[in-house]
Amino acid sequence: MTGDNSGAQPDARTAETPSDDAGTRLTVWVALAANVLIAAAKAVAGAVAGAPALLSEAAHSVADSVNEGFLLASLSRSKRTPDAEHPFGYGKERYFWSLLAAVGIFVMGGCFSFFQGFEALREKGEPETGAYLAGMAVLGVALLAEGGSLLRALAQLRGQARRAGVPVARQVREAGDPTLRTVLAEDGSAVLGVLLATAGLGLHMATGNAVWEAAASWSIGLLLVFIAYRLGRAARGQLIGEAVDVGLQRAILRYLAEQPEVDVVTQLLTMRLGQHSALLAARIDLVDGLESTDVEAMSERLKETIRSTWPHVDQVFLDVTRAGAADRRAARRHRAELDRAVGDRDRT
């Protein structure tokens, strides 16, 4: 391939490969098994102790269990082959089911936790020490299980970041896999939720004041609402149609612009179609003197090179058009914007 792509940065959001799906599936199954067992234990212990914070955590685990069912469905459904109704495939199924998972976290986890907080304020009398101690023991086991699931998800994330050659923090922000991102958010919030519930139960036992447990339930609710908002916003952006990483856009634009047959790239549009698929549509103006056979051969060569160099950019469309003065000014502005965006990204 001609042209210098040495400045191209790896696209953290498309660094995942199809083989990563098996690892993601295992990560989800680990999280599901942990949450089902923990939800049952928290619910029983919370009902026996009459502990709203513990019941809030049980609702949290139930919500996570249902959501992991959504995520497992997304892994299978997103792999269906393209058909007449969906010519670009079903890759965006993952984004849809991730949005449902965010709604589930908000409704089943966040709202129920707020409700339990108000229920705690209605309680009278001293907490039963034995039942509360049993609840604390359940939370300790939950912390170990949720922590183990979180470590599994973090290990997969670190592997993806290492292969992409980017920091883990950037991989967290830009990872295109909504399934792994959701599991990370669920497990991270679960660990924080267990700590909050433990603090609420402990302070309730120590002071006899139920307001501490109510505060713990409300804090868990706020945490879940925040997580649901962030996951929902990310899924919304992916469903609407977001572009590939700006570094990848710039690399493709540079490659096209440096071809001897290309005079100027007037427009370059991209959209992620799924975990391992992206669309590229570019308008190019060619130098004078090319025969129609030369244009056709050049177009096929450029498409094939793009697909082989960036395999996830598998839907490539090139539109040969005549560029006017306004088109050339717009092309210069777009290239400058990409340069600034890459610089801003690399500084964060």
Secondary structure, 3 states (H helix, E strand, C coil): CCCCCCCCCCCHHHCCCCCHHHHHHHHHHHHHHHHHHHHHHHHHHHHHHCCHHHHHHHHHHHHHHHHHHHHHHHHHHCCCCCCCCCCCCCCCHHHHHHHHHHHHHHHHHHHHHHHHHHHHHCCCCCCCHHHHHHHHHHHHHHHHHHHHHHHHHHHHHHHHHHHHCCCHHHHHHHCCCHHHHHHHHHHHHHHHHHHHHHHHHHHHHHHCCCHHHHHHHHHHHHHHHHHHHHHHHHHHHHHHCCCCCHHHHHHHHHHHHCCCCEEEEEEEEEEEEECCEEEEEEEEEECCCCCHHHHHHHHHHHHHHHHHHCCCCCEEEEEECCCCHHHHHHHHHHHHHHHHHHHHHHHC
